[in-house]
Amino acid sequence: MSEGFQKAQREAFAKQAKDVDIIITTALIPGKPAPKLITEDMVKSMKQGSVIVDLAAEQGGNCELTVPGEVVVRHGVTIIGYKDLPSRLSKQASTLYATNLLRLIEDMIKTKSIEGDQVNIDMNDEVLRGTTVVNKGEVTWPPPPPKLSAAPAAPAAKTPAVAAPPKPKGHGEASGPMSGTKTAVFFGGGLLLFLLIGFFAPASFLGHFTVFVLGCFVGYMVVWNVTPSLHTPLMSVTNAVSSIIAIGALVQIAPDLRQISTDLTRPDQWIRWLAVVAIGLATINMFGGFAVTQRMLQMFRK
């Protein structure tokens, strides 16, 4: 884990140690000492009489104050560091199982007579019915399905919440889509602009311009529908698109670089200079995408 993750982990443990009464640690790494998760300062912050059960004591323990094989009291907190703790649980497991059987038999004894308690299995009791295989010579297994459903209860009907007034958009907040009126005005203005270009631009330019407009529209609609939190990884993915733009622009200016001039009255010069601008912007986007990708990868490295 990275140092940032370990720091956040220690802060979370320190916050919880102040509130809990019992901490049970189990972190073990095969062939290595147990990681120290509970520091002495965390132990000091715990309530008096609290208990730490360190199941990793065999390899040094997850608590800095654990003494392997012993039970110690440090700063008013009892730290159990037995190495053979699993083998010490046999008595508790046996007692728990015996208690369960005792409570089951007590539930079966319902009728009292002069001779004493008698076993009288209530077949209407779903617990007893489910544990019965044969009753009075009759095979009762398998039991019928339980009447009580384990499905969660249906949530109560909620009162409709009053819509909160819209908050002003601040820096970094995602903006919603434009209203219908603004969208109509925007596309109407764009249509008028395209008509003017179509009247005065040469036919050779219109084909390229149409592809350019469609590309801008499709790209805008795709990026607009992406969650703002994914814009950064999306930037690293657009390197492929930027490379396609750069290749297309190079094709436009590749025939003869010596033909580029500042005479913008010629349509071919417009195309070539737009290609130069496209190469510059695509190059910036590609290098920015690689830089963002590198920073994202560094977040997951130690």
ZITA-V70916 format. One record per residue. N is the residue number from 0. RES is the residue in one small letter. SS is DSSP state (A for helix, B for strand, O for the rest). Layout:
BEGIN
n & res & ss
N & RES & SS
N & RES & SS
END
This chain:
BEGIN
n & res & ss
0 & m & O
1 & s & O
2 & e & A
3 & g & A
4 & f & A
5 & q & A
6 & k & A
7 & a & A
8 & q & A
9 & r & A
10 & e & A
11 & a & A
12 & f & A
13 & a & A
14 & k & A
15 & q & A
16 & a & A
17 & k & O
18 & d & O
19 & v & O
20 & d & O
21 & i & B
22 & i & B
23 & i & B
24 & t & B
25 & t & O
26 & a & O
27 & l & O
28 & i & O
29 & p & O
30 & g & O
31 & k & O
32 & p & O
33 & a & O
34 & p & O
35 & k & O
36 & l & O
37 & i & B
38 & t & O
39 & e & A
40 & d & A
41 & m & A
42 & v & A
43 & k & A
44 & s & A
45 & m & O
46 & k & O
47 & q & O
48 & g & O
49 & s & O
50 & v & B
51 & i & B
52 & v & B
53 & d & B
54 & l & O
55 & a & O
56 & a & A
57 & e & A
58 & q & A
59 & g & O
60 & g & O
61 & n & O
62 & c & B
63 & e & O
64 & l & O
65 & t & O
66 & v & O
67 & p & O
68 & g & O
69 & e & O
70 & v & B
71 & v & B
72 & v & B
73 & r & B
74 & h & O
75 & g & O
76 & v & B
77 & t & B
78 & i & B
79 & i & B
80 & g & O
81 & y & O
82 & k & O
83 & d & O
84 & l & O
85 & p & A
86 & s & A
87 & r & A
88 & l & A
89 & s & A
90 & k & A
91 & q & A
92 & a & A
93 & s & A
94 & t & A
95 & l & A
96 & y & A
97 & a & A
98 & t & A
99 & n & A
100 & l & A
101 & l & A
102 & r & A
103 & l & A
104 & i & A
105 & e & A
106 & d & A
107 & m & A
108 & i & B
109 & k & B
110 & t & B
111 & k & B
112 & s & B
113 & i & O
114 & e & O
115 & g & B
116 & d & B
117 & q & B
118 & v & B
119 & n & O
120 & i & O
121 & d & O
122 & m & O
123 & n & O
124 & d & O
125 & e & A
126 & v & A
127 & l & A
128 & r & A
129 & g & A
130 & t & A
131 & t & O
132 & v & O
133 & v & B
134 & n & B
135 & k & O
136 & g & O
137 & e & B
138 & v & B
139 & t & O
140 & w & O
141 & p & O
142 & p & O
143 & p & O
144 & p & O
145 & p & O
146 & k & O
147 & l & O
148 & s & O
149 & a & O
150 & a & O
151 & p & O
152 & a & O
153 & a & O
154 & p & O
155 & a & O
156 & a & O
157 & k & O
158 & t & O
159 & p & O
160 & a & O
161 & v & O
162 & a & O
163 & a & O
164 & p & O
165 & p & O
166 & k & O
167 & p & O
168 & k & O
169 & g & O
170 & h & O
171 & g & O
172 & e & O
173 & a & O
174 & s & O
175 & g & O
176 & p & O
177 & m & O
178 & s & O
179 & g & A
180 & t & A
181 & k & A
182 & t & A
183 & a & A
184 & v & A
185 & f & A
186 & f & A
187 & g & A
188 & g & A
189 & g & A
190 & l & A
191 & l & A
192 & l & A
193 & f & A
194 & l & A
195 & l & A
196 & i & A
197 & g & A
198 & f & A
199 & f & A
200 & a & O
201 & p & O
202 & a & A
203 & s & A
204 & f & A
205 & l & A
206 & g & A
207 & h & A
208 & f & A
209 & t & A
210 & v & A
211 & f & A
212 & v & A
213 & l & A
214 & g & A
215 & c & A
216 & f & A
217 & v & A
218 & g & A
219 & y & A
220 & m & A
221 & v & A
222 & v & A
223 & w & A
224 & n & O
225 & v & O
226 & t & O
227 & p & A
228 & s & A
229 & l & A
230 & h & A
231 & t & A
232 & p & A
233 & l & A
234 & m & A
235 & s & A
236 & v & A
237 & t & O
238 & n & A
239 & a & A
240 & v & A
241 & s & A
242 & s & A
243 & i & A
244 & i & A
245 & a & A
246 & i & A
247 & g & A
248 & a & A
249 & l & A
250 & v & A
251 & q & A
252 & i & A
253 & a & A
254 & p & O
255 & d & O
256 & l & A
257 & r & A
258 & q & A
259 & i & O
260 & s & O
261 & t & O
262 & d & O
263 & l & O
264 & t & O
265 & r & O
266 & p & A
267 & d & A
268 & q & A
269 & w & A
270 & i & A
271 & r & A
272 & w & A
273 & l & A
274 & a & A
275 & v & A
276 & v & A
277 & a & A
278 & i & A
279 & g & A
280 & l & A
281 & a & A
282 & t & A
283 & i & A
284 & n & A
285 & m & A
286 & f & A
287 & g & A
288 & g & A
289 & f & A
290 & a & A
291 & v & A
292 & t & A
293 & q & A
294 & r & A
295 & m & A
296 & l & A
297 & q & A
298 & m & A
299 & f & O
300 & r & O
301 & k & O
END
